[in-house]
Amino acid sequence: MDHPLARHFVTHLRDASTKPPLFRTITNHLTVILALEATRDLPLRSVPVQTPLEAVRGEVINGPLVVVPILRAGLGMLASIAELFPDVAVGYLGLERDHTTAQASSYYCKLPPLAGRCTLLVDPMLATGGSACQAIDAVKAAGATDVRLLCVVAAPEGVGEVRRHHPDVPIIGAALDRELNAQKYILPGLGDFGDRLYGTL
């Protein structure tokens, strides 16, 4: 995604001096931009509306929406999407990365019905792509056919991994960074998103 305000927000998220309260606020604002981009092609249906002056036909989103944050960092993106789409159904996927192997293991999965719904999978960091692919596998196994991945920062390696295994899933990100380091952290990145979001540094 290329938007000046998104670039502005990402710069402040990268700044090591940004404290958790401001980090959370910026995350909320940036998530709104990402969600608007991710849903720009949702189908609409025509409905009658009575304005204070006359009857008119308007358009509303046709069909339910699901958001699935990948725990724990993805929770930082949930509230903004729920505010934009009050009728959204929410699922949760708990994936924890082993810092030695960089492999993710699942520790929690609770999903609403996904068949026939647009599913927004949210995780701020797309690093190796392993967690994202595992999450996409999980929601597809549960019936999702329209899956969209929202992230704040992505590494080329993670983007490539998702495209190899799930070419049908669009990736909506605010920044495509340079590379992963030897520890599989994104460079230049912004550090551990969850720690910075919740002040657990």
Backbone torsions as a table, in degrees:
resi	resn	phi	psi	omega
1	MET	NA	139.4	-179.0
2	ASP	-124.0	100.6	-179.9
3	HIS	-143.2	131.7	-176.8
4	PRO	-58.3	-37.8	-179.8
5	LEU	-68.6	-36.0	176.1
6	ALA	-63.0	-43.0	177.4
7	ARG	-60.5	-42.7	178.8
8	HIS	-58.4	-48.3	-179.0
9	PHE	-65.3	-41.6	-179.6
10	VAL	-62.3	-39.0	178.4
11	THR	-58.7	-42.8	179.6
12	HIS	-71.4	-31.2	174.8
13	LEU	-68.6	-34.4	179.0
14	ARG	-68.4	-31.8	-174.1
15	ASP	-61.6	118.4	-177.6
16	ALA	-62.5	-19.6	-178.5
17	SER	-85.7	-5.2	179.3
18	THR	-72.0	119.9	-177.0
19	LYS	-81.0	158.5	-176.5
20	PRO	-50.7	-43.3	-179.8
21	PRO	-59.8	-44.6	178.1
22	LEU	-70.5	-37.0	177.8
23	PHE	-57.8	-44.0	179.3
24	ARG	-65.6	-42.5	179.7
25	THR	-62.2	-45.6	179.6
26	ILE	-64.0	-40.6	177.5
27	THR	-58.2	-43.3	178.5
28	ASN	-60.6	-46.2	-179.6
29	HIS	-64.0	-43.6	-178.0
30	LEU	-67.3	-35.8	178.8
31	THR	-62.6	-35.9	176.8
32	VAL	-59.4	-45.1	179.8
33	ILE	-62.6	-44.7	179.6
34	LEU	-62.9	-42.8	-178.4
35	ALA	-66.3	-38.4	177.7
36	LEU	-63.3	-41.4	178.3
37	GLU	-66.2	-41.9	-176.4
38	ALA	-68.5	-23.2	-175.3
39	THR	-111.3	14.7	-175.1
40	ARG	-63.6	-20.3	-177.7
41	ASP	-111.1	18.6	177.5
42	LEU	-62.1	141.0	179.4
43	PRO	-69.7	149.2	179.7
44	LEU	-119.3	157.1	172.2
45	ARG	-129.8	150.3	-178.1
46	SER	-83.7	137.0	178.4
47	VAL	-137.0	149.9	175.7
48	PRO	-78.3	140.2	179.7
49	VAL	-134.9	136.9	175.1
50	GLN	-101.0	109.5	175.4
51	THR	-81.7	173.5	175.2
52	PRO	-61.1	-16.1	-175.9
53	LEU	-111.8	-32.2	-176.9
54	GLU	-166.0	170.2	175.1
55	ALA	-84.1	143.4	-179.3
56	VAL	-151.0	163.0	173.8
57	ARG	-101.1	136.3	177.1
58	GLY	-123.1	-176.1	-179.1
59	GLU	-127.7	138.6	175.5
60	VAL	-129.4	159.2	179.0
61	ILE	-63.1	131.4	-176.8
62	ASN	-97.5	100.7	176.4
63	GLY	114.6	152.3	-177.8
64	PRO	-76.7	158.3	-178.2
65	LEU	-123.1	146.6	177.6
66	VAL	-125.6	138.5	171.2
67	VAL	-119.2	134.7	-179.5
68	VAL	-128.1	100.5	174.6
69	PRO	-77.5	141.7	171.8
70	ILE	-88.0	118.3	-176.2
71	LEU	-70.3	146.0	2.0
72	ARG	-100.0	-25.8	-173.0
73	ALA	-62.7	-31.9	-179.7
74	GLY	-62.4	-21.5	177.3
75	LEU	-60.4	-28.6	179.7
76	GLY	-65.4	-15.3	-179.4
77	MET	-103.7	-7.2	-172.5
78	LEU	-70.4	-48.1	-172.5
79	ALA	-58.6	-41.4	-178.6
80	SER	-63.9	-39.4	-179.8
81	ILE	-70.5	-39.8	178.5
82	ALA	-64.8	-31.9	176.4
83	GLU	-71.5	-38.9	178.7
84	LEU	-68.4	-37.8	-176.3
85	PHE	-124.7	82.4	-173.8
86	PRO	-58.3	-25.7	-178.7
87	ASP	-89.5	6.7	-176.1
88	VAL	-63.7	141.6	171.3
89	ALA	-91.1	147.2	-175.1
90	VAL	-121.5	130.2	172.0
91	GLY	-116.6	170.2	-179.5
92	TYR	-138.6	136.9	173.5
93	LEU	-125.4	123.0	177.4
94	GLY	-101.6	112.2	177.6
95	LEU	-126.3	129.9	-179.1
96	GLU	-119.7	127.9	-178.3
97	ARG	-88.4	130.7	173.7
98	ASP	-76.6	121.3	-174.2
99	HIS	-70.9	-14.6	177.3
100	THR	-85.6	-47.4	-176.0
101	THR	-96.1	-15.0	-175.5
102	ALA	64.7	15.5	177.5
103	GLN	-93.8	144.3	-179.4
104	ALA	-98.0	142.4	173.5
105	SER	-121.6	145.3	-177.8
106	SER	-88.5	134.1	177.0
107	TYR	-125.4	-5.9	178.7
108	TYR	-161.9	140.1	176.3
109	CYS	-152.1	117.1	176.5
110	LYS	-139.8	112.4	-174.2
111	LEU	-124.9	142.2	171.9
112	PRO	-78.6	175.9	173.6
113	PRO	-57.9	132.4	-175.6
114	LEU	-112.9	-20.2	-177.3
115	ALA	-58.5	130.6	177.8
116	GLY	77.4	5.7	-179.1
117	ARG	-114.7	146.2	170.8
118	CYS	-74.3	125.7	-177.4
119	THR	-111.6	117.9	176.3
120	LEU	-96.0	112.3	177.8
121	LEU	-96.0	121.5	-174.1
122	VAL	-119.2	128.8	177.1
123	ASP	-153.1	119.9	-173.3
124	PRO	-60.0	-32.6	-174.1
125	MET	-117.5	122.5	173.4
126	LEU	-107.9	96.4	-174.6
127	ALA	-97.2	-90.3	-179.9
128	THR	-77.8	-23.2	-176.2
129	GLY	91.5	-7.1	-178.3
130	GLY	-63.0	-48.8	179.3
131	SER	-64.4	-41.8	-179.6
132	ALA	-61.8	-45.5	179.9
133	CYS	-64.4	-40.4	178.1
134	GLN	-63.1	-41.3	178.6
135	ALA	-67.2	-42.2	178.2
136	ILE	-63.3	-42.1	175.5
137	ASP	-55.5	-43.7	-176.2
138	ALA	-65.4	-45.5	-177.8
139	VAL	-72.6	-32.6	176.3
140	LYS	-68.0	-39.4	177.7
141	ALA	-62.9	-27.4	179.0
142	ALA	-87.6	3.5	174.0
143	GLY	112.7	-3.2	-179.1
144	ALA	-70.7	134.7	176.2
145	THR	-120.7	-19.2	177.8
146	ASP	-117.2	91.9	-175.8
147	VAL	-113.5	135.0	178.2
148	ARG	-130.8	129.7	-176.5
149	LEU	-100.2	122.7	178.8
150	LEU	-109.4	130.1	177.0
151	CYS	-142.8	160.1	177.4
152	VAL	-85.1	-53.3	-177.4
153	VAL	-128.1	136.2	179.5
154	ALA	-127.5	147.0	171.9
155	ALA	-99.3	148.2	178.8
156	PRO	-55.5	-34.9	-179.6
157	GLU	-63.2	-41.7	179.8
158	GLY	-69.5	-40.7	177.7
159	VAL	-60.9	-44.2	179.8
160	GLY	-62.7	-39.9	179.7
161	GLU	-64.6	-44.9	178.8
162	VAL	-64.7	-42.2	-179.8
163	ARG	-65.0	-34.4	178.6
164	ARG	-67.1	-44.6	-174.1
165	HIS	-91.5	-26.8	-177.2
166	HIS	-139.7	68.4	-177.4
167	PRO	-64.0	-14.9	-179.6
168	ASP	-84.5	-7.5	-175.6
169	VAL	-98.1	113.5	176.4
170	PRO	-71.5	144.9	177.4
171	ILE	-109.5	119.8	178.5
172	ILE	-110.5	108.3	-177.1
173	GLY	-128.0	156.4	179.5
174	ALA	-88.2	-23.7	-178.9
175	ALA	-151.7	135.9	172.3
176	LEU	-105.5	110.0	-174.6
177	ASP	-86.0	-176.2	-169.5
178	ARG	-76.4	-51.2	-171.3
179	GLU	-172.6	175.3	170.5
180	LEU	-98.3	146.5	174.2
181	ASN	-87.1	-174.6	-176.9
182	ALA	-62.4	-26.7	179.1
183	GLN	-90.7	7.9	178.3
184	LYS	68.8	29.2	172.1
185	TYR	-98.0	147.3	-176.7
186	ILE	-75.1	135.0	175.9
187	LEU	-116.3	133.6	-0.3
188	PRO	-72.7	-21.8	174.0
189	GLY	60.0	-159.2	178.3
190	LEU	-150.6	20.4	179.9
191	GLY	86.1	-163.3	178.7
192	ASP	-80.7	111.1	-173.4
193	PHE	-59.7	-47.2	-178.1
194	GLY	-62.0	-43.1	178.7
195	ASP	-62.9	-41.7	-178.5
196	ARG	-72.9	-32.0	179.4
197	LEU	-69.0	-41.3	-173.6
198	TYR	-106.8	4.5	176.2
199	GLY	67.9	34.4	-179.0
200	THR	-104.7	34.2	179.6
201	LEU	-72.5	NA	NA
